[in-house]
Structure formats: C-alpha cells, structure tokens
C-alpha cells in the first residue's frame, strides 16, 4: 500500500529547483513518485511506506532548499 504526503518547501523558484528536489527525493528508498508545485511551494511524495521526516529534510537540504514541514 502506498502513502502520499505533501510537504512545504521554501526557496524554489523555477523548473531547475523542481528537478533538483525531485532528483534528491526520488533517491530515497521506497519513493516512487514526486510532484513539485513551485508556485505553491509544495512537494507531493508517494512512497511504499511513510517516510522519516528527517530523511526528507536531508534530501531537500541536499537539493539546496528548506523543508518547512507538512503542506496545509
């Protein structure tokens, strides 16, 4: 069973930003879908099981952006 979580990410402004975040999050074990909405600052991640927020934060940081928590 898959789970989908939407995170708020700050600092993204363009398609390159979306590609960087997508690449880092897709590399996390169990992730099989990432959708980035740059204008909304939202990233929707679909994975096999709930992800550890610390792992998601580290991936977003590695891409050069900031995880602000869950997107409302």
PyMOL commands that set and color helices and strands:
alter all, ss='L'
color gray80, all
select helices_A, chain A and resi 15-26+53-63
alter helices_A, ss='H'
color red, helices_A
select strands_A, chain A and resi 3-10+31-37+42-47+66-70
alter strands_A, ss='S'
color yellow, strands_A
deselect
rebuild
show_as cartoon
